[in-house]
Amino acid sequence: MHAQSTSKRDQASEFMIQARDTLTYALQPIVNIHTGSVFGYEALLRGWDRLGFATVHALLDQARTLNLSAALDAMLGTLAVSRFAALPNAPRYRLFFNLDPHLIDTDHGRCTLEWLVPPGLRPDNLCLELSRRVDHSLHPNLGAMIAGYRRHRLHIAIDDFGDGHSGLRRLYEHPPDHIKLDRVLVQGIDTDHRKRSIVANTVQLAHQLNVQVIAKGIETEGELLTCREIGCDLAQGHLIARPQLDPGALLPDYTLVAEIHQRNQRELPGDLGLIESFLESIPPIRVSEGIARLFEALRRDKQHHIVPVLDDAERPLGLVHESDIKDFIYSAYGRDLIVNRAFARQVCDFVQPCPLVDIHDPIDRLLEAYSAASDTAGILITRDGRYQGFISATSLLKLVEQKNLAVARDQNPLTKLPGNNPIHRYVSRAISERDHAWHLAYIDFDNFKAFNDYYGFRRGDRAIQLFADLLRAELEQHGWFVGHVGGDDFFAGIQDAPLTRVLKRLEWLLEKFRIDVQSLYDPEDRRRGHLQARDRYGQLREMPLMRCSLALLEIRPGDDYSDGDELGRTIAQLKHAAKQSPSGLVLQREPNGSAYVMPDSSRDGSDAR
């Protein structure tokens, strides 16, 4: 027995020595998804393979076998924090550190704080990630442990959300500060409608709970753009920066992110300018400042009855409401009592939560955050995670009204699709950005006037609305921009999509409309396959049932369509050719090139999708 005990001690000692000599950490930036400014860094363990372990988890399992989980965790935590602390301006950032799942049932929070003392960091600088391997049903003390972390002002993130045990139950029972989307959900999200829907709903739910969403594992521009579009707050992945062992290789800003967004700016302008016009710059105080400083802030600013409170990295923690401390302000002895050190009241004791929204987010996000909060005075606005200003509830209502008016000006009143201004901006972008491929589709109805005259404008409007709904379902939901020029004229466009996929999608759209619009005809006219109606010259004719004609222009990288008048003439010629063709679909692939009349694929009954 003694020999076995000695052997195990020797083995444990050797394990720790080798771990100290071999293990190290790489840091990978986590950035603002709008600007690329660094929010924090994830510490990623390196060297476990040189110790003979197949995975990090195998290393942690061996430490548990040797009763070394706490010792190894302390060593790794100290190592990760020291590497992080060596970064310039480290206190302005946040370190994301993966928590050893074997330590769930221990008093880990107090030990964790000890890592931060030597480099002079604060609890606000550390975010502990809960692994997907942690099954909360097997750890009844998980809630108490997370509550302990929060008392120490440490932050919590759920890693690999959407996989393993990182699900909705944990989000409900133990709301974190951040969730990190599992890589499986992010990979290929720009081309996978189902993933997009799942992630979009996850982001909406997280924001309602005031939880930030990190899109992890971003490797392509399409993934970055889509994750930003559906509302993710932060981004991490090889597209932005790979994990770095050399701290000197890390940057404070990854401008590639902003450049990608600038190159791929959406057809509609953002809400940044409108939000800035309603922003109130209420002077904040630091949470580390005393109660007397809080009183002074309220005394100086007579216009507002709140004070934003920031941590030492200028990140908002919430608001102090004058009403919550008025008993101390206005009583004879209240002020003297509350500033008395023996009373031990601090600014943080009066801080109330307040929704945080990045200034680059759309106005809908502000409204969503405000609606999800209970009894809040407004919204705290951040830029790159740091305090920028405040928007009150009253200002938010005015902001939404202004936004709705601006949207209405750019929408067709019948279909609510983007109108001529957004369409013009989209086409201008397509002909100016010559390093991308574009497909621009101009669509109108054949025989619509006869239908509208015969059945009346109300049924004509129903046909237009039917087609607008088809555009949303068959194109917009698959990454297309769609718009309504007016009357029975529509527009659709898509960037960097294969021609074969574009043609199949458009052929299906034309066929779907041809079939669906027949429901708007009277049964007798539908059976005949035509209307007995007068043409524009007053002559009684057999007018065929409606269909769509579509002129498709392909703009390939390097093509020059800078002459807007020439582009208009090209489109007019294509539309005329489309109306004369059996299929209703004509394609032109190069400037001044010949038009291709696409074959009529509606007769074989195939699903063109």
C-alpha positions as CSV (number, residue, x, y, z in Angstrom):
1,M,0.0,0.0,0.0
2,H,2.8,2.4,1.0
3,A,4.6,1.6,-2.3
4,Q,1.5,2.2,-4.3
5,S,0.9,5.6,-2.5
6,T,4.5,6.6,-3.1
7,S,4.2,5.7,-6.7
8,K,1.0,7.7,-7.1
9,R,2.7,10.7,-5.4
10,D,5.6,10.4,-7.7
11,Q,3.4,10.2,-10.7
12,A,1.4,13.3,-9.6
13,S,4.6,15.2,-9.0
14,E,6.0,14.2,-12.5
15,F,2.7,15.2,-14.1
16,M,2.8,18.7,-12.6
17,I,6.4,19.2,-13.5
18,Q,5.9,18.2,-17.1
19,A,2.7,20.3,-17.3
20,R,4.6,23.4,-16.0
21,D,7.4,22.9,-18.5
22,T,5.2,22.1,-21.5
23,L,1.8,23.8,-21.4
24,T,1.2,27.3,-22.6
25,Y,-1.6,29.5,-23.9
26,A,-2.4,31.0,-27.2
27,L,-4.8,34.0,-27.3
28,Q,-7.5,34.5,-29.9
29,P,-9.3,37.8,-30.3
30,I,-13.0,38.2,-29.8
31,V,-14.1,41.4,-31.6
32,N,-17.0,43.7,-32.1
33,I,-18.8,42.2,-35.1
34,H,-19.5,45.7,-36.6
35,T,-16.0,47.3,-36.3
36,G,-13.4,44.6,-35.5
37,S,-12.4,46.4,-32.3
38,V,-11.2,43.9,-29.7
39,F,-13.6,43.1,-26.9
40,G,-11.5,40.3,-25.3
41,Y,-9.4,37.2,-25.9
42,E,-10.0,33.5,-25.4
43,A,-7.2,31.6,-23.8
44,L,-6.6,28.4,-25.7
45,L,-4.4,25.7,-24.1
46,R,-1.5,24.5,-26.2
47,G,1.1,21.7,-25.6
48,W,-1.2,18.9,-24.3
49,D,-0.4,16.8,-27.4
50,R,3.3,16.9,-26.5
51,L,2.4,15.4,-23.2
52,G,0.9,12.5,-25.0
53,F,-2.8,13.4,-24.7
54,A,-5.2,13.2,-27.6
55,T,-7.4,16.1,-26.4
56,V,-7.5,18.8,-23.7
57,H,-10.2,16.9,-22.0
58,A,-8.0,13.8,-21.7
59,L,-5.4,15.9,-19.9
60,L,-8.1,17.2,-17.5
61,D,-9.4,13.7,-16.9
62,Q,-5.9,12.5,-16.0
63,A,-5.5,15.4,-13.6
64,R,-8.7,14.3,-11.9
65,T,-7.5,10.7,-11.7
66,L,-4.4,12.0,-9.9
67,N,-6.5,14.3,-7.6
68,L,-4.8,17.3,-9.3
69,S,-7.7,19.1,-10.9
70,A,-7.5,22.0,-8.5
71,A,-3.8,22.2,-8.7
72,L,-3.7,22.1,-12.4
73,D,-6.5,24.6,-12.8
74,A,-4.7,27.0,-10.5
75,M,-1.5,26.6,-12.5
76,L,-3.3,27.1,-15.9
77,G,-5.4,30.0,-14.6
78,T,-2.3,31.8,-13.4
79,L,-0.5,31.1,-16.7
80,A,-3.5,32.3,-18.8
81,V,-4.0,35.5,-16.8
82,S,-0.3,36.3,-16.8
83,R,-0.1,36.0,-20.6
84,F,-3.2,38.2,-20.9
85,A,-1.9,40.7,-18.4
86,A,1.2,41.2,-20.6
87,L,-0.9,42.7,-23.4
88,P,-0.9,46.5,-23.7
89,N,-4.0,48.0,-22.1
90,A,-5.1,44.5,-20.8
91,P,-7.5,46.0,-18.2
92,R,-9.6,47.3,-21.1
93,Y,-10.3,43.8,-22.3
94,R,-11.8,40.6,-21.1
95,L,-10.1,37.2,-20.8
96,F,-12.3,34.2,-21.7
97,F,-11.0,31.1,-19.7
98,N,-12.4,27.6,-20.1
99,L,-13.6,26.2,-16.7
100,D,-12.5,22.7,-15.8
101,P,-15.8,20.8,-15.6
102,H,-14.4,18.7,-12.8
103,L,-14.4,21.7,-10.5
104,I,-18.1,22.5,-10.8
105,D,-18.9,21.4,-7.3
106,T,-16.0,23.2,-5.6
107,D,-15.6,26.7,-4.2
108,H,-13.8,27.8,-7.3
109,G,-14.8,31.5,-7.4
110,R,-12.6,32.6,-4.5
111,C,-9.6,30.7,-5.9
112,T,-10.1,32.3,-9.3
113,L,-9.9,35.8,-7.8
114,E,-6.4,34.9,-6.6
115,W,-5.2,34.6,-10.2
116,L,-6.0,38.3,-10.8
117,V,-4.2,39.8,-7.8
118,P,-0.5,39.7,-8.9
119,P,-1.0,41.4,-12.3
120,G,-3.4,43.9,-10.8
121,L,-6.5,42.9,-12.8
122,R,-10.1,43.1,-11.7
123,P,-12.9,40.5,-11.6
124,D,-14.5,42.4,-14.5
125,N,-11.6,41.3,-16.7
126,L,-12.3,37.6,-16.4
127,C,-15.1,35.5,-18.1
128,L,-15.4,31.8,-17.2
129,E,-16.7,29.6,-20.0
130,L,-18.9,26.6,-19.1
131,S,-18.1,23.7,-21.3
132,R,-20.7,21.8,-23.2
133,R,-19.5,18.7,-21.3
134,V,-21.1,20.0,-18.1
135,D,-24.4,18.3,-17.6
136,H,-26.2,20.6,-15.1
137,S,-28.6,17.8,-14.1
138,L,-25.6,16.0,-12.5
139,H,-24.4,19.1,-10.7
140,P,-27.1,20.4,-8.4
141,N,-24.7,23.1,-7.0
142,L,-24.1,24.7,-10.4
143,G,-26.6,27.5,-9.8
144,A,-25.0,28.3,-6.4
145,M,-21.6,28.2,-8.0
146,I,-22.6,30.7,-10.8
147,A,-24.3,32.9,-8.2
148,G,-21.0,32.9,-6.3
149,Y,-19.1,34.0,-9.4
150,R,-21.5,36.8,-9.9
151,R,-21.1,38.0,-6.3
152,H,-17.4,38.2,-7.0
153,R,-18.3,40.2,-10.3
154,L,-16.8,37.5,-12.5
155,H,-18.5,37.0,-15.9
156,I,-20.0,33.8,-17.3
157,A,-20.2,32.4,-20.8
158,I,-21.9,29.3,-22.2
159,D,-19.5,27.7,-24.7
160,D,-20.7,25.8,-27.8
161,F,-24.3,26.9,-27.3
162,G,-26.6,24.6,-29.3
163,D,-24.5,21.4,-28.8
164,G,-24.1,18.9,-26.0
165,H,-25.5,20.2,-22.7
166,S,-25.3,23.9,-23.8
167,G,-29.0,24.3,-24.4
168,L,-32.1,26.4,-23.5
169,R,-32.5,24.9,-20.0
170,R,-29.1,26.3,-18.9
171,L,-29.9,29.6,-20.6
172,Y,-33.1,29.8,-18.6
173,E,-31.9,28.5,-15.2
174,H,-28.4,30.2,-15.3
175,P,-28.5,33.2,-17.6
176,P,-24.9,34.0,-18.6
177,D,-23.4,37.2,-19.8
178,H,-22.5,35.7,-23.1
179,I,-23.3,32.6,-25.2
180,K,-20.9,31.3,-27.8
181,L,-22.6,29.7,-30.8
182,D,-21.4,26.3,-31.6
183,R,-19.3,26.2,-34.8
184,V,-21.7,23.8,-36.4
185,L,-24.4,26.4,-36.4
186,V,-22.0,29.1,-37.8
187,Q,-20.4,27.1,-40.6
188,G,-22.0,27.8,-43.9
189,I,-24.8,29.9,-42.3
190,D,-24.7,32.2,-45.3
191,T,-26.0,29.5,-47.6
192,D,-28.1,27.4,-45.2
193,H,-31.5,28.9,-44.6
194,R,-32.3,26.5,-41.7
195,K,-29.2,27.4,-39.8
196,R,-29.9,31.1,-40.4
197,S,-33.4,30.7,-38.9
198,I,-32.2,28.7,-35.9
199,V,-29.4,31.2,-35.1
200,A,-31.6,34.3,-35.7
201,N,-34.2,33.0,-33.2
202,T,-31.4,32.1,-30.7
203,V,-30.0,35.6,-31.0
204,Q,-33.4,37.1,-30.5
205,L,-34.0,35.0,-27.4
206,A,-30.6,35.8,-26.0
207,H,-31.1,39.5,-26.5
208,Q,-34.5,39.4,-24.7
209,L,-32.5,38.0,-21.7
210,N,-29.9,40.7,-22.1
211,V,-27.3,38.1,-23.1
212,Q,-24.6,38.9,-25.7
213,V,-24.0,36.4,-28.6
214,I,-20.6,35.5,-29.8
215,A,-20.4,33.9,-33.3
216,K,-17.5,31.4,-32.9
217,G,-15.5,29.8,-35.7
218,I,-16.1,32.4,-38.4
219,E,-14.0,31.4,-41.4
220,T,-15.6,33.2,-44.4
221,E,-16.8,36.6,-45.3
222,G,-20.3,35.2,-45.9
223,E,-20.5,33.8,-42.4
224,L,-19.4,37.1,-40.9
225,L,-21.9,39.1,-42.9
226,T,-24.8,36.8,-42.1
227,C,-24.0,36.6,-38.4
228,R,-23.9,40.4,-38.2
229,E,-27.1,40.7,-40.2
230,I,-29.0,38.5,-37.8
231,G,-27.8,40.4,-34.8
232,C,-24.7,38.6,-33.3
233,D,-22.8,41.0,-31.1
234,L,-19.2,39.6,-31.2
235,A,-17.2,37.5,-33.6
236,Q,-14.3,35.0,-33.3
237,G,-12.6,32.8,-35.9
238,H,-9.8,32.3,-38.3
239,L,-11.1,34.9,-40.8
240,I,-10.4,37.5,-38.1
241,A,-7.3,36.1,-36.4
242,R,-5.9,32.7,-35.6
243,P,-4.8,31.9,-32.0
244,Q,-1.5,33.6,-31.3
245,L,1.3,32.3,-29.1
246,D,3.2,35.5,-29.7
247,P,1.3,38.4,-27.9
248,G,3.1,40.8,-30.2
249,A,1.1,39.5,-33.1
250,L,-2.2,40.6,-31.6
251,L,-3.8,43.9,-32.6
252,P,-6.2,46.3,-30.8
253,D,-8.4,46.5,-33.9
254,Y,-9.0,44.0,-36.7
255,T,-9.9,46.5,-39.5
256,L,-10.6,43.6,-41.9
257,V,-14.0,43.3,-40.3
258,A,-15.0,46.9,-41.0
259,E,-13.5,46.6,-44.5
260,I,-15.7,43.5,-45.3
261,H,-18.8,45.3,-44.1
262,Q,-17.9,48.4,-46.1
263,R,-17.4,46.3,-49.3
264,N,-20.6,44.4,-48.7
265,Q,-22.8,47.2,-47.3
266,R,-26.4,46.4,-47.6
267,E,-28.7,48.2,-50.0
268,L,-30.5,50.1,-47.2
269,P,-28.5,52.6,-45.1
270,G,-27.9,51.8,-41.5
271,D,-29.5,53.5,-38.5
272,L,-26.3,54.9,-37.1
273,G,-26.9,58.5,-38.0
274,L,-30.5,58.5,-36.7
275,I,-29.5,56.8,-33.4
276,E,-26.7,59.4,-32.9
277,S,-29.1,62.2,-33.3
278,F,-31.2,61.0,-30.3
279,L,-28.2,60.1,-28.1
280,E,-27.9,61.8,-24.8
281,S,-24.4,62.1,-23.3
282,I,-25.2,61.8,-19.6
283,P,-21.9,62.1,-17.6
284,P,-21.2,58.7,-16.0
285,I,-19.3,57.7,-12.9
286,R,-17.0,54.8,-12.2
287,V,-18.2,52.0,-9.9
288,S,-15.0,52.4,-7.9
289,E,-15.8,56.0,-7.0
290,G,-17.4,56.8,-3.7
291,I,-21.0,57.6,-2.8
292,A,-20.1,61.3,-2.5
293,R,-19.2,61.3,-6.2
294,L,-22.6,59.9,-7.0
295,F,-24.3,62.7,-5.1
296,E,-22.2,65.2,-6.9
297,A,-23.2,63.8,-10.3
298,L,-26.9,64.0,-9.5
299,R,-26.4,67.6,-8.1
300,R,-24.6,68.8,-11.3
301,D,-27.0,67.3,-13.8
302,K,-30.5,68.7,-13.0
303,Q,-31.9,67.6,-16.3
304,H,-31.6,63.8,-15.7
305,H,-32.6,61.7,-12.8
306,I,-30.2,58.8,-13.5
307,V,-26.5,58.3,-13.5
308,P,-24.8,55.7,-15.8
309,V,-22.2,53.6,-13.8
310,L,-19.2,52.1,-15.6
311,D,-16.5,49.7,-14.6
312,D,-12.9,50.8,-14.9
313,A,-12.7,49.6,-18.5
314,E,-15.6,52.1,-19.3
315,R,-18.1,49.3,-19.8
316,P,-21.6,50.1,-18.5
317,L,-22.8,48.2,-15.5
318,G,-26.2,49.9,-15.2
319,L,-27.9,53.0,-13.9
320,V,-28.4,54.6,-10.5
321,H,-31.9,56.2,-10.2
322,E,-32.2,59.3,-8.1
323,S,-35.4,57.9,-6.7
324,D,-33.5,54.9,-5.2
325,I,-31.3,57.1,-3.0
326,K,-33.6,60.1,-2.4
327,D,-34.2,59.1,1.2
328,F,-30.5,59.5,1.8
329,I,-30.1,62.7,-0.3
330,Y,-33.0,64.6,1.3
331,S,-33.0,63.4,4.9
332,A,-31.2,65.4,7.5
333,Y,-28.8,62.7,8.4
334,G,-29.0,60.5,5.2
335,R,-26.0,62.1,3.4
336,D,-23.7,61.9,6.4
337,L,-24.8,58.3,7.1
338,I,-24.4,56.9,3.6
339,V,-20.9,58.5,3.1
340,N,-19.8,57.2,6.5
341,R,-17.3,54.3,5.9
342,A,-18.8,52.4,8.8
343,F,-22.1,52.2,6.9
344,A,-20.3,50.4,4.1
345,R,-22.6,51.4,1.2
346,Q,-21.0,51.5,-2.2
347,V,-22.1,52.8,-5.6
348,C,-22.6,49.2,-6.8
349,D,-25.3,48.7,-4.1
350,F,-27.6,51.1,-5.9
351,V,-26.9,50.0,-9.6
352,Q,-30.0,48.8,-11.4
353,P,-29.7,46.7,-14.7
354,C,-30.2,48.5,-18.0
355,P,-30.2,47.0,-21.5
356,L,-27.0,47.5,-23.5
357,V,-27.1,47.9,-27.3
358,D,-24.2,48.7,-29.6
359,I,-24.6,51.9,-31.6
360,H,-24.2,50.1,-34.9
361,D,-27.2,47.8,-34.2
362,P,-30.4,48.6,-36.0
363,I,-33.2,50.5,-34.3
364,D,-35.3,47.3,-34.1
365,R,-32.6,45.9,-31.8
366,L,-33.0,48.9,-29.4
367,L,-36.8,48.4,-29.4
368,E,-36.4,44.7,-28.8
369,A,-34.0,45.3,-25.9
370,Y,-36.3,47.9,-24.3
371,S,-39.4,45.7,-24.7
372,A,-37.7,42.7,-23.1
373,A,-36.5,44.7,-20.0
374,S,-38.8,45.4,-17.1
375,D,-39.2,48.9,-15.6
376,T,-36.2,50.4,-17.4
377,A,-35.7,54.1,-18.0
378,G,-34.2,53.5,-21.5
379,I,-31.2,52.0,-23.2
380,L,-27.5,52.4,-22.6
381,I,-25.7,52.7,-25.9
382,T,-22.1,51.3,-26.3
383,R,-19.5,51.6,-29.0
384,D,-17.1,48.7,-29.0
385,G,-18.5,47.7,-25.6
386,R,-17.8,51.0,-24.0
387,Y,-20.2,53.7,-22.9
388,Q,-21.4,56.1,-25.6
389,G,-24.6,57.6,-24.3
390,F,-28.2,57.0,-23.3
391,I,-31.5,56.9,-25.1
392,S,-34.5,57.5,-22.9
393,A,-37.9,55.7,-23.3
394,T,-39.4,58.9,-24.7
395,S,-36.6,59.4,-27.2
396,L,-36.8,55.8,-28.2
397,L,-40.5,56.2,-29.2
398,K,-39.5,59.3,-31.3
399,L,-36.6,57.4,-32.8
400,V,-38.9,54.5,-33.9
401,E,-41.4,57.0,-35.4
402,Q,-38.6,58.6,-37.4
403,K,-37.4,55.3,-38.5
404,N,-40.8,54.2,-39.6
405,L,-41.3,57.4,-41.6
406,A,-37.9,56.9,-43.3
407,V,-38.8,53.3,-44.2
408,A,-42.2,54.2,-45.4
409,R,-40.6,56.7,-47.8
410,D,-38.5,54.0,-49.3
411,Q,-41.3,51.3,-49.5
412,N,-43.9,50.7,-52.0
413,P,-47.2,51.4,-50.1
414,L,-49.0,48.4,-51.6
415,T,-46.5,45.6,-51.1
416,K,-44.2,47.1,-48.5
417,L,-41.2,46.0,-50.5
418,P,-38.3,48.4,-51.0
419,G,-39.1,51.0,-53.6
420,N,-37.1,52.9,-56.2
421,N,-34.5,54.5,-54.0
422,P,-33.3,51.3,-52.4
423,I,-33.4,49.6,-55.8
424,H,-31.3,52.4,-57.3
425,R,-28.8,52.1,-54.5
426,Y,-28.5,48.4,-55.1
427,V,-28.0,48.7,-58.8
428,S,-25.4,51.5,-58.3
429,R,-23.5,49.2,-56.0
430,A,-23.7,46.3,-58.4
431,I,-22.2,48.3,-61.3
432,S,-19.6,50.0,-59.2
433,E,-18.2,47.0,-57.3
434,R,-16.5,45.2,-60.2
435,D,-14.7,42.5,-58.1
436,H,-18.0,40.6,-57.6
437,A,-20.5,38.8,-59.7
438,W,-24.1,40.1,-59.8
439,H,-27.4,38.9,-61.2
440,L,-30.0,41.6,-61.7
441,A,-33.6,40.6,-62.6
442,Y,-36.2,42.9,-63.9
443,I,-39.7,41.4,-63.8
444,D,-43.2,42.5,-65.0
445,F,-46.5,40.8,-65.7
446,D,-47.8,39.9,-69.2
447,N,-51.5,40.7,-69.9
448,F,-51.9,42.5,-66.6
449,K,-53.8,45.5,-68.1
450,A,-56.5,43.3,-69.5
451,F,-56.8,41.4,-66.2
452,N,-57.0,44.7,-64.2
453,D,-59.5,46.3,-66.6
454,Y,-61.7,43.2,-66.7
455,Y,-61.8,42.3,-63.0
456,G,-61.1,45.7,-61.5
457,F,-58.2,47.2,-59.6
458,R,-58.9,45.4,-56.3
459,R,-58.2,42.0,-57.9
460,G,-55.3,43.5,-59.8
461,D,-53.8,44.6,-56.4
462,R,-54.3,41.0,-55.2
463,A,-52.2,39.7,-58.1
464,I,-49.4,42.2,-57.3
465,Q,-49.5,41.3,-53.6
466,L,-49.5,37.6,-54.5
467,F,-46.3,38.1,-56.5
468,A,-44.7,40.2,-53.8
469,D,-45.3,37.4,-51.3
470,L,-43.7,34.9,-53.7
471,L,-40.6,37.2,-54.0
472,R,-40.3,37.2,-50.2
473,A,-40.7,33.4,-49.9
474,E,-38.7,32.2,-53.0
475,L,-36.0,34.9,-53.2
476,E,-35.6,37.1,-50.2
477,Q,-35.5,34.2,-47.8
478,H,-32.7,32.8,-49.9
479,G,-30.4,35.8,-49.8
480,W,-31.8,37.9,-52.6
481,F,-32.6,41.6,-52.5
482,V,-36.2,42.2,-53.8
483,G,-37.9,45.5,-54.7
484,H,-41.1,46.9,-56.2
485,V,-40.5,49.5,-58.9
486,G,-44.2,50.2,-59.2
487,G,-47.4,48.8,-60.7
488,D,-46.6,45.3,-62.0
489,D,-42.8,46.0,-62.3
490,F,-40.5,44.3,-59.8
491,F,-36.7,43.9,-59.3
492,A,-34.5,41.2,-57.7
493,G,-30.8,40.9,-57.3
494,I,-28.2,38.6,-55.8
495,Q,-24.4,38.8,-55.4
496,D,-21.8,36.0,-56.0
497,A,-24.3,33.2,-56.7
498,P,-23.8,30.5,-59.3
499,L,-25.7,31.1,-62.6
500,T,-27.2,27.6,-62.5
501,R,-28.7,28.2,-59.0
502,V,-30.0,31.6,-60.1
503,L,-31.7,30.3,-63.1
504,K,-33.4,27.4,-61.3
505,R,-34.6,29.8,-58.6
506,L,-36.1,32.2,-61.2
507,E,-37.6,29.5,-63.3
508,W,-39.4,28.1,-60.3
509,L,-40.6,31.7,-59.4
510,L,-42.1,32.2,-62.9
511,E,-43.8,28.8,-62.9
512,K,-45.1,29.2,-59.3
513,F,-46.7,32.6,-60.3
514,R,-48.1,31.2,-63.5
515,I,-49.9,28.5,-61.5
516,D,-50.9,30.5,-58.4
517,V,-52.3,33.5,-60.3
518,Q,-54.9,31.4,-62.0
519,S,-56.7,31.2,-58.7
520,L,-57.6,34.9,-59.2
521,Y,-59.5,34.2,-62.4
522,D,-63.2,33.1,-62.5
523,P,-63.6,29.4,-63.1
524,E,-65.0,29.8,-66.6
525,D,-62.1,32.0,-67.7
526,R,-59.6,29.7,-66.1
527,R,-61.0,26.7,-68.0
528,R,-60.9,28.6,-71.3
529,G,-57.4,29.7,-70.7
530,H,-58.0,33.3,-71.7
531,L,-60.2,36.4,-71.2
532,Q,-62.5,37.9,-73.7
533,A,-61.4,41.5,-73.2
534,R,-60.5,44.6,-75.2
535,D,-56.9,45.4,-75.8
536,R,-55.4,48.9,-75.5
537,Y,-56.8,49.8,-78.9
538,G,-60.3,48.9,-78.0
539,Q,-60.4,45.7,-80.0
540,L,-62.1,42.6,-78.5
541,R,-59.5,39.9,-78.2
542,E,-58.7,36.7,-76.5
543,M,-56.2,37.8,-73.8
544,P,-54.1,34.9,-72.4
545,L,-53.8,34.4,-68.7
546,M,-51.2,36.3,-66.8
547,R,-47.6,35.2,-66.5
548,C,-44.3,37.0,-65.7
549,S,-41.6,38.1,-68.1
550,L,-38.1,38.4,-66.7
551,A,-35.0,40.0,-68.0
552,L,-31.8,38.7,-66.3
553,L,-28.5,40.6,-66.5
554,E,-25.4,38.9,-65.4
555,I,-22.5,41.2,-64.3
556,R,-19.2,39.4,-64.0
557,P,-16.1,40.7,-62.3
558,G,-14.5,43.3,-64.5
559,D,-17.6,44.1,-66.6
560,D,-18.2,47.8,-67.2
561,Y,-21.8,49.0,-66.9
562,S,-20.8,52.5,-65.6
563,D,-23.0,54.2,-68.2
564,G,-26.5,54.2,-66.6
565,D,-28.3,55.2,-69.8
566,E,-26.7,52.3,-71.7
567,L,-27.7,50.0,-68.9
568,G,-31.3,51.2,-69.1
569,R,-31.4,50.6,-72.8
570,T,-30.0,47.1,-72.4
571,I,-32.7,46.3,-69.8
572,A,-35.5,47.6,-72.0
573,Q,-34.3,45.5,-74.9
574,L,-34.1,42.4,-72.7
575,K,-37.6,43.0,-71.3
576,H,-39.0,43.3,-74.8
577,A,-37.3,40.0,-75.8
578,A,-38.6,38.3,-72.7
579,K,-42.2,39.2,-73.5
580,Q,-41.7,37.7,-76.9
581,S,-40.2,34.4,-75.7
582,P,-42.1,31.2,-74.8
583,S,-40.5,30.9,-71.4
584,G,-40.6,34.6,-70.5
585,L,-37.0,34.4,-69.4
586,V,-34.1,36.1,-71.2
587,L,-30.4,36.3,-70.1
588,Q,-27.6,38.6,-71.1
589,R,-24.1,37.6,-69.8
590,E,-21.8,40.4,-71.0
591,P,-22.0,44.1,-72.0
592,N,-23.2,44.5,-75.6
593,G,-23.6,40.7,-75.8
594,S,-26.4,38.7,-77.3
595,A,-29.4,37.8,-75.3
596,Y,-30.1,34.1,-74.5
597,V,-33.7,33.0,-74.6
598,M,-34.1,30.4,-72.0
599,P,-36.1,27.3,-72.9
600,D,-39.6,26.9,-71.5
601,S,-39.2,24.5,-68.5
602,S,-42.7,24.8,-67.3
603,R,-44.1,22.0,-69.4
604,D,-42.2,19.1,-67.8
605,G,-43.8,19.6,-64.4
606,S,-40.4,19.5,-62.6
607,D,-39.7,21.3,-59.4
608,A,-37.2,23.9,-60.6
609,R,-36.0,24.6,-57.1
